[in-house]
Every structure is written in C-alpha cells, then in structure tokens.
Amino acid sequence: MANTVIQTTMEEIKKMKEYYQPYLSEKTPLGSIFFAKKNGCVITAYKSGKVMFQGARNEEEAKQWSKPDSNQTKHSSSPKGSGNPLPTNISSMSIVGSDEVGKGDYFGPLIVVAAYVRADQIPLVKELGVKDSKDLTDSQIIKIAKDLLVFLPYSLLKLDNQKYNKLQGSGMTQGKMTAILHNQAHHYLLEKISPEKPDAILVDQFAQAPVYYKHLKGQKVIQNERVYFSTKAESIHLAVAAASILARYSFIRAFDGLSKKVGFTIPKGAGAKVDQAAARLIKEKGIYALNEFTKLHFANTGKAKKLAGM
C-alpha cells in the first residue's frame, strides 16, 4: 500500500488527533497515539512522532501537516499561501485574519470568523488581552470578545448541525465546508470595510493552499488576492487570534443555547462524556434529535446508540 510518512511534534499530533476525531478508531496499533480512516486514507500517529498516511490520496492528506524540515518517504511541499512565503513584517500589517471552531466537536455548529485588525489597532487589541484562544478560559474569552465587538470589524458564519448533516450526507467533506465558510467570511468582511483594503488575508491553516482552492471550485466569488496560510497563525498576527476568540465566544453561546434547549449540560469535544450526553439525548428526545444537535458522521453516534441500548 502506497504511503507517506512525516516526522512531527507531540503538540502537532494532538492537533491532528482533534482534526481526525470524526474518523478515529477505538482500536490503535501497538505504540500508536491514534488510528483514523478518512476517505480511504489510513492515518496512524506513533509515540515516536512519526505519522504514516496510507492508501488513497496519502500524499495530499500528508501535505496538510508537512513542514519544510519533515523527513518524508515522498516529496511534500512546504506550507504556502498565495505561492509566496509570509511577508516578513506581516505581524505589524493591517490584516484580515480567519479561524474556525467546532470541527472536532460532536455537538454544536461549525463556526468561522474573519476579523480585521488595522496596524494602528494592534496595541489596543494586545492591551485587551487578545492572544491564542487556547490559552484563555471561557470567562476570559467572553470578556475579551465583548470588548472586541464594540469596535472590531468582523464576519461570523455559523453552520448549524442540520445543514451540516445535510451537506455531509450529500458527499461534502468537512474540509470543503470549512474552506467555503472561510472564503465567504473574507468576502463579506471585505465588503463591510470597503473601500478600505487590508494589506493581506491570513488563514489559520487547516489545509494547504492547493487543497483549499480545490475546495472552492464552483464558488461565485473566490478571494485569492494576497491570501496567506499558516499553521499557528494566532501567534503570527492578532487578527487571527481575535477571530478565534470571537468564534469561540459564539461557540460558547451556542452550547449554552443547546443545553437550555435539551434541559441538561451539553459537553464539548468528542470524548466519553459526549457519548453519555448523546445517549441521554436519545433516551429523552428520541434518535432523530441527534440530527439537530450533533454531527452525525462522528463515531460518537454509534457509541451513543449502543449506550442507549439501540
């Protein structure tokens, strides 16, 4: 079986595991951290830091995670934006940054936010506490987001579970949905701030540029002028960090709404507690309630049914 192997960090493998959550298998090979199957491609991450991609489209799948210094059995290009490396002064430029939340969560929507931070606003945004949202508590995110909403131009798109499941059922991948949402958020935000133009658009990379633009084929408007992609983009420009905070704020509110609607606390993520909550939802609201509250293609659906005695 054709394969591609990359060497990466434990931090990156943790991020990969979250990304592949819908495709994870309960059984993992000896010495591995996770084992997933996505569209004919088998992904195995090992404790040594090696990740093997086997089968269909293994090179394309590996390219999403490759680094310039990765040790690979096949050639894989380094992350690129619009065909060029990131501008050296990008952290001090006026930037539209975009990020998403909800891809690895069984319950709740998929949310993408694009935010515009002008160069002269960077000190203020930093003073408000904007940084990598993963380093912030929910209460901190809520406080900072409310401050940002007062003055920061942004575009927020939310794909609820019912529409997500309909698109996924029609054959659209989560990656394609995410790319379309980012592209639309960029377009709406550029219209909102017009005639002002940002120096660039920076996307927190979830797929390499060729894959991203492949997902956008057929879209009426495709933003591709001065668009750059980078992993860990929140640490490169505060616009991406601000977008992430606003996305997570909306996500927190969405979960509060879902919990109120079902009458018990809905947990985030895709772990055992999520399985138990989904099983309770089935027992109290019926199996069809999953379509309204969850991403049906996740492995959690089968686990919840089993727990619910179905």
Steps between C-alpha positions, in 0.01 A plus 500: 500500500640842400590713797651829613669545838570830676684579823330754725455614862269371771324838497429462129383140547256622765365750248479226237307273736246776556473556124445129429260451792206407273706223340674348804494129568473362853770244421852640468815313393772433758709812561253735333316804632207487262374310197253653254344421163395790278366451148717196432811644665625336820680732742709359785687725744775342708656595834830546315354806331461327163166513322425259215244569230405190300273433205286737297627858469766441764730770362225761491392417856861515625559838336256660742745428782842505334770743604801617298731279709273196512666164433270341244507195279341705221541860398260741666510875451528740790200710605431782258258786479441665164813332366729717714637482855342718766612866486775559755307785661158333494456526879497881475277525191127574469361150470175309458549181700269198506459192716238236570366304794283190536665261254593251772186541711216251465240740635455851371556696179802565281590868531742711296591860579706751303616810690678814380771655715665813361866561574415793728259280701755230584612664830137534616409145402806374685414712804153340511667163553464353152724196454471133407147408610622156610683677784182675620218379722137530390446793736803681358382436145155641579647816655748565217245421229252752642773767489591411139139508383485870584742610229647214298364428150426130459291245312361192675351199323334217689410166342241334723485124544201436277655675200841350579352149499314567175818619326706215644235250396513634144873420486655833603799458729553700815812650340298631206236649731773672700670642192172636362419666833844664521472629144151639562606662827788673319266623227237635740761674716675660202164637389435630851829693526502620136646725358773430756716202402711284731867438427429126494270218611644239737328164548576268789598208280276192506598399146776604263422766241454262201254286699323810633445645154399160364221503759385839369452394137155606384460782755374828351761711679844371596727723706856424391674837498773529765365195687751314717479179701692400810471255784489665842396824328363630832861555606587677174235773497248613761227515234491120493506485881212750512305294244557188708376670817184627328438154353540333838277759666226417250568129557463538878169680450383229260571230758316698766202514264515128423524413870199716579302339220567141607482567873849383597861607445637416157876424516753609240740272317440141395598289802320260731295773671371602158393140429309494828330834429399384153359177642297704749377719214384191310314367804332832580442650155522207263758391243400769250609772744861417415459665159418833666773496762792292367727423205358162408801358317718508813572165663315630808166424332560126506635510855200700622256260339673210670486675839133577440433130439430531129 
